[in-house]
Amino acid sequence: MSQYLMSVWHDDNYVVDFTGEEAQQAAARVGAYNEELMSAGAWVFGGGLHSAESSTVVRPAAGEVSMTDGPYAETKEQMGGFWVIEAADLDAALEWARQAAIACDGPVELRPFQDG
């Protein structure tokens, strides 16, 4: 089995606020999807992230490191959460990613981990 990263992408103004009805419905869809991943034995790890504004970028420089408030890249989208899954092949992983995009109602990027 190979492992894949499925990352969920949002607009840069994405706010984590699960008090509204729409957000609670989305959380329920994602929760059901998580249960399906776990039941199938495909779940490795997953989680939601705070906005990119909460990040810190740590860079090496001449044997030292500098730390700056994030995000690393200026972009109109940011990663809002992710899963690490195990799948028999790319087709199986793509099916999990398809279901994740439906559950999240947004784009999901699927990337295989390097072997080794």
N, C-alpha and C positions, 0 to 999 in steps of 0.2 A: 504494500500500500504506500502511496505517495502522500505527502502532506502539501497542503495549499493554504495560502493566505487569501481570505476574502475580505476586502476592505470596503466599507460603506462610505460614500461621499455625499457631502451636503454643501449648500451655498455657504460662503464665508460668514454670513450673518446668522448662521444656525445657532439657536439657543436651546439648551437642555432644560425643558420645562414640561413636566408630565402632568400638570394640573388640568389641562384642557381635555375635553372629550376626544378630540381627534388624536391627540398625543397618547392618551390612554388606550385607544383602539390600536394604534400602531404598536405600543408596548405589548399589548395582548397578542397581536399577530407575531411579533418577534419572539415572545415567550413560547408560543405554540411551535414556532419553527425551531427554537432551541431544543425543545422537548423531542421533536422529531429527529434532529441531529443526534441527540443523546441516545434515543431508542435504537437508532440505526447503527450506533457505534462509530459514527463519523466525527463526533465532537472531540476536539483536543482542548481547545481553550477559546474564549471569546470575551469581549467586553466593549462597553461604550466609553467614549472619551469626552472629556471636557473640550471646549472650543480651543482652537489653535492659539488663541491669545493667552492661554494659561501655560503654554509651553516655555521651556528654557532651552536655548541652543548652546551646546558645549562644543567648542572648537579647539583643536590643538594648534599651538603656535610656538615654535622654537623651544620645545620642551615644557612649555607652560600650557595652560588652557584659559580661554576667555569664555565668559558666560554672558549671554545676552537674552533679553526677553524674546520669545518666539513670535511668530513661527519662522521656520528656516527659510521657506520660500514664500514670495508674494504671489498669491493666487486667488482666484475667485471661488475656488472650492477647497474644502478641507476634509480630511479623514475624520469621520464621526464615530467610528467603531470598527470592529473587526472580529473575524473568527479564524482560527486555525483548525482545519479539518483534515481528515484522512479519507482518501478515496482510491478506489481500485485503479482508475485511469482518468484521463482528462475529460472524457465524456461524462463520467459519473460526477466529477467535480463541477463541470459546467451545469449539470442539472441542479446541484446544490446551490450554485450561484444564481441560477434562474429563480429558484424558490426564495432565496434571500432577497433578491431585488423586488420580488412581489411583496414579501413580508415588510420590507423597509420602505416600499414605495419610492425607490430611488436607485441610482446607479451603484453597482457593486463591481469592483475590480477583482479578478481572480488571477493569482500568480502562484506558480509552483515554487516550492523551496528547492534550493540546490541540493543535489545528492552529496553525501559525504559527511 
